[in-house]
Amino acid sequence: MQPEGYALEQAIRWIREELKQVPKKPIGKLIQEAGRKFDLSPKDEEFLHRQFKRP
């Protein structure tokens, strides 16, 4: 069993790495992929949208 918040931390790291490789990749698509990959809740995905909101 993973500590609470571990999947979200992993998702953030994964998204950052993906953005380094492909900076113009749509953030919404990355968050959806991370949601599936790390089994995130809708609340976690909303948090990611706020964290990675582009100006």
C-alpha positions, 0 to 999 in steps of 0.5 A: 500500500502506498502512502496517501498522496503518493500517486499524485506526487508520481503523476506530477513528476511524470507530467514534468518529465513529459513536458521536458520532452514535448513542451507543447503537448497539451496539458489536458491530455497529459493530465488525462493520461496521468489520471489513468496511469496513476489511478487518480481521482477526479479531485486529484485531476482538478488539482493538477489542472490548477498546478499546470495551468498555462498563462 
